[in-house]
Amino acid sequence: MALEPSSSSNNPCSRSRDRLSWLRCTLRRSQQEAVASSTMTATSDNFFNAYAIFLGASLGQMGWVTGLPQLFGSLAQLLSVWLASHFSRRQFIVACAVLQAVVVLGMGALAAFRPDNAVWLFIGLAVLYQGFINLIQPHWRAWMGMIVPQRRRGAFFASRTRLTMMASLSVFFVGGGILTLTDSMQMAWLGFSLLFSIAAMGRFTSAWLLLQMHDPEPRIAKASGVFKQTFGNFREAWKDKTFRHYSLFVAGMQCMVAISAPFFAVYMLEDLHFTYFEFVLSSVASIVTQFITLRFWGRFSDLYGNRLVMIITSCLIPSLPLLWLFSDNYLYILAIQAFSGLAWSGFTLSTANYLYDIRPFRSDFAIYAALQAALSAGFVFVGAMVGGVIASYAAEFLIWTGLNAWLTNPIFLVFMISTIMRSLVALWFIPRSVEPKARPRPELLTLIFRIRGFNAISGVSLDWLTVAKKKRNKDK
């Protein structure tokens, strides 16, 4: 079916009646939007924990900073399908983006005014922030999947990922420089206010660019019985033992990672007294390694299967927190971060591909991905809460048991418990993992992953688009 712009639309990409013209305009705006929105995501993915520490968050509150926004984000995805069906898709996405920018501005204002309950206000704003991201994501994915031509999807999203990476890392470095400079002047509040203001301006620009784009199907069919259908889908999927074991493994591993994830920033900034720029460089060591090694792991999994990559990386990941106990040398920390990037890139890619392989043939991959993501978000919340409790009482426990002579920092207890629990999850899953039945492997144009964001501790965040399989000319 030919997609034609609506004559009633008043945005620039829709005014042209030539399909090729409005398509080129929309794709160009989308690439520009990737750069604009990256100024926000680079801040949220990597400075939220540092900001919470600046606001004076306790160890227990650091668990809330990590867990609660993730939980509400998963609930927002469920609400998104029903809510967006009552509005124009483009207008819904733009409205959510604008509100998200306002939320980010509010975060910057907290740094300037520092109210007594600043930490809890920040946690509330972080919940709204994640909620808006997850309200947008399913509909943005459907929108892009509709307008990007099949033959160009691989190249388009590869280009978009490169733009996102360059913009994000640039903002990350600039943010670290701003915070280091202002902190040296005893004005870190100004640095965070500027950083979040830049992020908000990027999101406002992103919303404006989204408004310029054309949506050939602006109205989504109204959805009824969304929640009942979702639980029905979950019940049916859960009957599959392979999917059940896989989901519990991924969610369980993320749960155990969440026990320690909020406290690496605490350890670097509070205990090792890193400058913000040193903090940024240590994170970049992990992030860059993840980007570089994704291609390696992709080729390795094509040769030996995703199950083997999952097993290898799930044996590497438990060691990551433990390595932080042996030295506080900066070069050693950089090496640990690079090693974590190697492990997390393989784990993220292989688990995403494995989910595609184990789903029942011809079933909707979107349903299985959404169910697994929702389960993981719930487990992350639990893990972060447990980590906060452990960190809050670690010092007293170490003194009571006499282990404080060995574990010189209470956070080390959190790292050790996370290591043990990650190991138990891996040991539980390895004998239960199975190699999926042979099926046509997804080619570049059949299953496309794009990098949505990145985190120095828990890896890159992959988003996906499924498209029709490319036809081959047998005569060639």
Order of alpha helices (4+ residues) and beta strands (2+ residues): alpha-alpha-alpha-alpha-alpha-alpha-alpha-alpha-alpha-alpha-alpha-alpha-alpha-alpha-alpha-alpha-beta-beta
